[in-house]
Amino acid sequence: MNQRFYSLDVFRGATVALMILVNNPGTWAHMFPPLDHASWHGCTPTDLVFPFFLFAVGNAMAFVMPKLEAAGESAFWQKVIKRTVIIFCIGLFLNWFPFIKYNDAGNIVGKPFETLRIFGVLQRIAVSYFFASIIVHYLKVRGAFVASAFILLFYWFLCVAANPSDPFSITGWFGTNIDKNILGESHMYHGEGIAFDPEGLMNSFAAIVQVVLGYLVGNYILQKGKTQEMLNGLFVAGCVLVFAGFCWDMVFPINKKIWTSSYTVYTTGLALLILSLLIYVIEFKNAKGIWSKFFDVFGKNALFIFALSGILPRLMGLIRINNGFTEEGKPKFLTPFSWFYEHICKPIFPSLPNIGSLIYALFFITMMWFFAWLLDRKKIYIKV
């Protein structure tokens, strides 16, 4: 990417870093509220991370798409399909990895495909990238903008029309029944206590638009260049979208888990405001330093580092460290990472478990940064 758009690299890298940070607390039982997702409606800082990453995916598309289109239809479809399949399969691999687990008796058994979750974060990125690429390729800028507005309104209509009495609750939202019929309950996420997938099929509509809007912003930056007009345009558009998202929230609640249209509009607006600030600080004031380099290395191997952050804890989960016995006399085991949290991080502030959990998360993100820095130092960039 051209050096004059270094701020986009920093934005993407910071998003990856924050994704890893919020996904790896010392314990899910003790977290500061801003580092946890909203329970249902609403938006915490953590709820900004995933849409910001999809927005960054769209930004990057704006720089790549002209080359793909110049190469012809065949090259376009080969690249898009290949990238979609690879990212989706990596996500599926992470859901299944390490393919074995300990059962209640302490024996190692295989993880059955029958309970494998089909969708997830990387799968959503793959699906959103695929359809967003088709939209911007065939409809161009103006058509993509119109299509985005139509998709957001259509998704709103689907939610209300499918269940007018209770369209936005976890049990009333229409998409769950579709996911159950197509994917099967055993292949869905159960973290909410029921079969409900926050990265399922129907809540992908507005996520696709998030990528398209990222592309439109990237294209706008390319067209305007590093000018005050470009910066003002981004900031004003960000303010308008944040305001529009708040207004829409009154009738279509901002909600990450069903990825509402108001959520896409609101988070895109915030992404624009943050990006305009980064552009001002980095491109206009040239205020680069250690802080920007820290985030930059995450963006250079974003997919690999994110995948590694999921692989390492799962791999360490196969190593069992004896940690005493339960009241029933059964042995208790910890993994190397959970041992580090329990015996190193947690005792630092024993009466404030949230801080110990955050210390572990900061340690983990520092470890991931080291791997990212090492790859960058050796000029190793893993692309798909």
C-alpha positions in Angstrom: 0.0 0.0 0.0 1.2 3.5 -0.8 3.0 5.1 2.2 0.7 8.1 2.1 -2.1 5.8 3.3 -0.1 4.4 6.2 -3.0 5.3 8.5 -5.1 2.6 6.9 -2.4 0.1 7.8 -2.4 1.3 11.4 -6.2 1.2 11.5 -6.3 -2.4 10.3 -3.5 -3.5 12.6 -5.1 -1.9 15.6 -8.4 -3.7 14.8 -6.6 -7.0 14.7 -4.8 -6.3 17.9 -8.0 -5.4 19.7 -9.8 -8.5 18.3 -7.1 -10.7 19.8 -7.1 -8.7 23.1 -10.9 -9.0 23.8 -10.9 -12.7 22.7 -8.3 -13.7 25.2 -9.0 -12.6 28.8 -7.5 -14.4 31.7 -11.0 -15.6 32.5 -14.4 -14.8 31.0 -15.9 -14.6 34.5 -13.9 -11.4 35.3 -13.8 -8.7 32.6 -14.1 -4.9 32.6 -17.4 -4.0 31.0 -15.8 -2.2 28.0 -13.9 -5.4 27.1 -17.1 -7.5 27.0 -19.9 -7.6 24.4 -23.3 -6.0 25.1 -25.6 -8.7 26.5 -28.1 -8.0 23.7 -29.1 -4.6 22.4 -26.4 -1.8 22.7 -22.8 -1.4 21.7 -19.7 -1.6 23.9 -16.1 -0.7 22.6 -15.6 -4.5 22.1 -18.6 -4.6 19.8 -16.8 -2.1 17.5 -13.9 -4.4 16.8 -15.5 -6.9 14.3 -17.3 -4.3 12.2 -14.2 -2.2 12.1 -12.3 -5.2 10.7 -14.9 -5.8 8.0 -14.7 -2.1 7.2 -10.9 -2.5 6.9 -11.4 -5.5 4.6 -13.4 -3.2 2.3 -10.7 -0.5 2.5 -8.2 -3.0 1.2 -10.5 -4.1 -1.6 -10.4 -0.5 -3.0 -6.7 -0.9 -3.6 -6.9 -4.4 -5.0 -10.0 -4.3 -7.1 -8.7 -2.2 -10.0 -5.9 -4.7 -10.6 -8.4 -7.6 -10.5 -10.7 -5.9 -12.9 -7.9 -5.1 -15.3 -6.9 -8.8 -15.3 -10.3 -9.8 -16.6 -13.4 -11.8 -15.4 -11.6 -15.1 -15.1 -8.8 -13.6 -12.9 -11.4 -11.8 -10.8 -13.5 -14.9 -10.1 -10.4 -17.1 -9.5 -9.0 -14.7 -6.9 -12.3 -14.0 -5.1 -13.4 -17.7 -4.9 -9.9 -18.8 -3.9 -9.6 -16.2 -1.1 -13.2 -16.9 0.1 -12.7 -20.7 0.3 -9.3 -20.4 2.0 -10.5 -18.0 4.7 -13.7 -20.0 5.3 -11.8 -23.2 5.6 -9.3 -21.7 8.0 -12.2 -20.7 10.2 -13.7 -24.2 10.0 -10.3 -25.6 10.9 -10.1 -23.4 14.0 -13.5 -24.5 15.1 -12.5 -28.1 14.9 -8.8 -27.8 16.0 -7.1 -29.7 17.6 -9.5 -32.5 16.5 -9.2 -34.2 19.9 -10.3 -33.4 23.5 -10.4 -34.9 27.0 -13.7 -36.5 27.9 -15.1 -36.6 31.5 -13.1 -39.7 32.3 -9.9 -37.9 31.3 -9.3 -39.9 28.2 -8.5 -38.4 24.8 -11.2 -38.8 22.2 -11.9 -37.3 18.8 -14.0 -34.2 18.4 -16.9 -35.4 16.2 -17.9 -33.5 13.1 -21.6 -33.9 14.2 -21.0 -31.1 16.7 -18.7 -28.9 14.7 -19.8 -25.3 14.5 -19.9 -24.3 10.8 -19.8 -20.6 11.1 -17.5 -18.2 13.0 -15.5 -15.0 12.7 -13.4 -16.0 9.8 -16.3 -17.6 8.0 -18.2 -14.3 8.3 -15.3 -12.4 6.9 -15.1 -14.9 3.9 -18.8 -14.6 3.1 -18.9 -10.9 3.5 -15.8 -10.4 1.3 -17.3 -12.7 -1.4 -20.6 -11.0 -1.8 -19.1 -7.5 -1.3 -16.6 -8.2 -4.1 -19.4 -9.2 -6.5 -21.4 -6.1 -5.6 -18.6 -3.6 -6.2 -17.3 -5.4 -9.2 -20.6 -5.4 -11.1 -22.4 -2.4 -9.7 -19.5 0.0 -9.4 -19.5 2.8 -6.9 -22.9 4.3 -7.4 -24.7 1.0 -7.8 -22.9 -0.4 -4.7 -24.1 2.5 -2.6 -27.7 2.0 -3.8 -27.5 -1.8 -3.3 -26.1 -1.2 0.3 -29.1 1.0 1.2 -31.5 -1.5 -0.3 -29.9 -4.5 1.6 -30.0 -2.6 4.9 -33.7 -1.7 4.4 -34.6 -5.1 3.2 -33.0 -6.8 6.2 -35.0 -4.5 8.5 -38.2 -5.5 6.6 -37.4 -9.2 6.9 -36.9 -8.9 10.7 -40.2 -7.1 11.2 -42.3 -9.0 8.6 -41.2 -12.4 9.9 -42.3 -11.8 13.4 -44.1 -8.4 13.9 -44.8 -9.0 17.6 -41.2 -9.8 18.7 -38.7 -9.2 15.9 -35.6 -8.3 17.8 -35.3 -10.7 20.7 -33.0 -13.8 20.8 -36.0 -16.1 20.6 -38.1 -13.9 18.2 -35.5 -13.1 15.6 -36.4 -14.9 12.4 -32.8 -15.9 11.4 -32.4 -18.6 14.0 -35.0 -20.9 12.6 -33.4 -20.6 9.1 -30.0 -21.4 10.6 -31.5 -24.4 12.4 -33.1 -25.7 9.2 -30.0 -25.3 7.0 -27.1 -25.8 9.4 -28.7 -28.0 12.1 -28.7 -27.1 15.8 -25.6 -29.2 16.5 -23.6 -27.1 14.0 -24.6 -23.8 15.6 -23.2 -21.6 18.4 -24.6 -22.4 21.9 -22.9 -19.7 23.9 -26.1 -17.9 24.6 -27.6 -21.1 26.2 -29.6 -22.0 23.2 -28.8 -22.7 19.5 -28.2 -19.2 18.2 -25.4 -18.2 15.8 -24.2 -14.6 15.9 -22.3 -15.3 12.7 -25.0 -17.2 11.0 -26.7 -16.9 7.6 -29.4 -14.2 7.9 -27.4 -11.8 10.0 -24.8 -11.7 7.3 -26.8 -9.2 5.2 -25.7 -6.1 7.0 -22.2 -7.4 7.5 -21.8 -7.6 3.8 -22.8 -4.0 3.6 -20.1 -3.1 6.2 -17.4 -4.4 3.7 -19.0 -2.5 0.8 -19.0 0.7 2.8 -15.4 0.2 3.6 -14.7 -0.2 -0.1 -16.6 3.0 -0.9 -14.5 4.9 1.7 -11.3 3.4 0.4 -12.2 4.4 -3.1 -13.1 7.9 -1.9 -9.7 8.2 -0.3 -8.0 7.0 -3.5 -9.9 9.5 -5.6 -9.4 12.5 -3.4 -5.9 11.8 -2.2 -4.3 13.4 0.9 -6.4 16.6 0.8 -8.3 18.7 3.3 -11.4 18.0 1.3 -11.0 14.2 1.7 -10.5 14.6 5.5 -13.4 16.9 5.9 -15.6 14.5 3.8 -14.7 11.5 6.0 -15.4 13.4 9.2 -18.7 14.8 8.1 -19.8 11.4 6.7 -18.8 9.8 10.0 -20.9 12.3 12.0 -23.9 11.8 9.7 -23.8 8.0 9.9 -23.4 8.0 13.7 -26.4 10.3 14.0 -28.4 8.1 11.5 -27.5 5.0 13.5 -28.7 6.5 16.7 -32.0 7.5 15.1 -32.5 4.1 13.5 -31.8 2.5 16.8 -35.1 3.8 18.1 -37.0 1.5 15.7 -34.3 -1.1 14.8 -32.1 -1.5 17.8 -28.3 -1.5 17.5 -27.4 -5.1 18.1 -24.2 -6.9 17.1 -25.5 -10.4 17.7 -28.2 -10.1 15.0 -26.0 -7.5 13.2 -28.8 -5.0 12.7 -28.7 -2.4 9.9 -28.6 0.4 12.5 -25.5 -1.4 14.0 -23.8 -1.3 10.6 -24.6 2.4 10.0 -23.5 3.4 13.5 -20.2 1.4 13.6 -19.3 2.5 10.1 -19.8 6.1 11.3 -17.5 5.6 14.2 -14.9 3.8 12.0 -14.9 6.9 9.8 -14.4 9.3 12.7 -11.5 7.2 14.0 -10.0 6.8 10.6 -10.2 10.5 9.9 -8.4 11.2 13.2 -5.7 8.7 12.3 -5.3 10.3 8.8 -5.0 13.7 10.4 -2.5 12.6 13.0 -0.4 10.4 10.7 -0.7 11.8 7.2 -1.2 15.5 7.9 0.8 15.9 11.1 3.3 13.1 10.4 3.0 12.0 14.1 4.2 8.4 13.6 6.2 6.6 16.2 6.4 3.5 18.4 2.6 3.4 18.8 1.9 3.3 15.1 4.6 0.7 14.5 3.2 -1.5 17.2 -0.2 -1.7 15.4 1.3 -1.7 11.9 2.9 -5.1 12.3 -0.4 -6.7 13.2 -1.9 -5.5 9.9 0.9 -7.0 7.8 0.0 -10.6 8.7 -3.5 -10.0 10.0 -5.0 -13.3 9.0 -2.1 -15.4 10.2 -1.7 -13.7 13.5 -5.5 -13.9 14.2 -5.4 -17.6 13.3 -2.4 -18.2 15.5 -4.1 -16.5 18.4 -6.8 -19.1 18.1 -4.5 -22.1 17.5 -2.1 -21.6 20.5 -4.7 -21.7 23.3 -6.4 -24.7 21.8 -3.0 -26.5 21.4 -2.0 -25.6 24.9 -5.4 -27.1 26.1 -4.0 -30.5 25.3 -1.3 -30.1 28.0 -2.6 -30.7 31.5 -0.9 -29.5 34.6 -2.1 -30.9 38.0 -3.5 -28.2 40.2 -4.8 -30.1 43.3 -8.1 -31.8 43.8 -11.7 -30.9 43.9 -13.9 -31.4 47.0 -15.0 -34.7 45.6 -11.4 -35.8 45.4 -11.0 -35.6 41.7 -7.8 -34.1 40.2 -8.0 -30.6 38.9 -6.0 -29.7 35.8 -4.9 -26.4 34.2 -3.4 -25.7 30.8 -0.1 -23.8 30.6 -2.0 -20.5 29.8 -4.6 -21.0 32.5 -1.7 -21.9 35.0 0.0 -18.6 34.0 -3.2 -16.7 34.7 -4.0 -18.4 38.0 -0.4 -18.4 39.5 1.2 -15.3 37.9 -1.5 -12.7 36.8 -4.3 -13.3 39.3 -2.1 -13.0 42.5 -0.9 -9.6 41.5 -4.2 -8.1 42.6 -6.0 -11.0 44.3 -8.9 -8.8 45.4 -9.4 -7.3 41.9 -9.8 -10.3 39.6 -10.7 -8.0 36.6 -7.2 -6.5 36.7 -5.5 -10.0 36.7 -7.7 -11.0 33.8 -6.7 -7.8 31.9 -3.0 -8.4 32.7 -3.2 -11.8 31.1 -4.9 -10.4 28.0 -2.1 -7.8 27.7 0.5 -10.5 28.1 -1.2 -12.5 25.4 -1.4 -9.6 22.9 2.3 -8.8 23.6 3.2 -12.4 22.7 1.2 -12.2 19.5 2.9 -8.9 18.7 6.3 -10.5 19.1 5.3 -13.1 16.5 4.0 -10.4 14.2 7.1 -8.3 14.7 9.4 -11.3 14.0 7.6 -12.1 10.7 7.8 -8.4 9.7 11.5 -8.2 10.6 12.2 -11.2 8.4 10.0 -9.8 5.6 7.6 -12.8 5.8 4.1 -11.8 4.7 1.5 -14.6 4.6 -1.3 -13.6 2.2 -4.3 -15.4 0.8 
